[in-house]
């Protein structure tokens, strides 16, 4: 069985390729090999040479036609991820690129047996909260009484400018408590999140309409080796490790108390394979997360203990407008199929640090990234 993995030379893609090969599949990779994730046009050494590699862009219909020829299934991981304000590119790559996948299959009458589409926890925005101070209707919490479930909107600029990082109830103004977010409701706030949700709608609707079994997986923050050092979007583990290895403090935005869950890239690869193989996942959406809530400051302190305990994290009051305050994914739906996250943040960090120190292109890219985000207004300072 031949599997096409788009973005297969990247972080999640390469780990998925490794697992597919271990399971005896034949693998073809479609990847654009573009900066900043890659050295332009350079195929990474970790991509196995038995993989058939095609360089191409998912916005190009001809690239899809070449890549889908004699293919049985697709794991669609190629995506545009950044904090830049080139809003249209997010939709061109993520949404239109996915539409071209289904368009090619339908027009060319290709017998594709399954498509797995990578989506994101970002589609939830602030996710799910509970306000204990508000009066709930039966629809909001299943009974009449105190407290209700809320899916809050984006925190406003004026609030963040004043250094108020918390999420308040839109009705009574009280501080709310985050609770784990299941798959039931999305509320995307930024360009990346909106493009991933529209990608889901394209995939699931066209999949059902044209009888192409499709599964969408909403990844939490994925961590592990092979994360690009130059991609600002790849986040906290890359950022903080680079800073600490260079003797610089990790910089925590807001107050550092934002809560997230982090999932090991190997566990994500296993989720991709499960979705590919298990027909129960057809036309379904699943969270793929790490379960354990961790604050940004806790993560920074953990890495400092492992790399340089003399360096304390900095919390200068910077914030990215449009960021989520707290979100932790409920993974019970996927666990019911036999999947479970296996590696906690502590072990992910050990593996990543050991890998990072061996890489020739390791250096601290943060200062340049921060300057760029400040110049564009993506990163801002509270009063």
C-alpha angles and dihedrals in degrees: 000000000000118000124195113212113193112205086020094149091058134084105281092024096058093050089049090050091052092052093046091053090049088054091054100255125142108237134207120185127207112192134152093213091213132158142290092033093042139025096261110274096351118129108218118244092237092067104099114242093228088069116099104234127203122181111216148123122253088223089066115087092201090055089055092049092053094044097047096049110119090354122143102192142002134223101195109202103142110118145148113245125174145110093247123125096233087116097174093058092063090058095039092055103032104031105024092039089056092046088054090054092058093038091056093048093050097042094046093040092232118181097229109171100196143000124200113195124199113227131165146245084233088082088077096061105194091356124206126343138175123222109200093186099059129084111243132212121223090259092054100053107000094257141045114264147074120336133030143201115255132188099201127209127237115301109253125248094240091055094050093043087060092052094250101141099169128105113242129199108260090219107042103012094235122143110263132214120234116233129188114286120230127196097265102096135025129197109176115196108181139043095263094048093048092049092051093050093048087048088056092050091051093048099045097041096046090040093057095039094053098032095247106145107234136180127188120205121199106208122205116215104316118214136185146088122324094042107146114255091211100050109095091197094062088081148183105013093046093043098047095041092052092049095048095045088052091050094253129124119253111246116228118200124224106358096322092247096108110130123224140157120232124206129202115246091230090057089050090052089053090051090052091052093047091052090048094051105033116078090198087076094059113129091358135120121221136186115232108196146143097245095213115101115225129177120227090242092051089053092050092049091047092054092044090056090052098043112021118350091187092070117081121202118255122231104189098165097257119147139182110231108231096030120135117246099209133357130158120173124232104225098181093111092059093039088059086067092055102267122125134168109256109183124061125211093263092060094040089056093051092052094046096048092049090051096043097055090057095055117102094212096054114130139128106281094167101095093056092045092050092050091051094049092048091050092052094044092242089118117045139178126237119232 
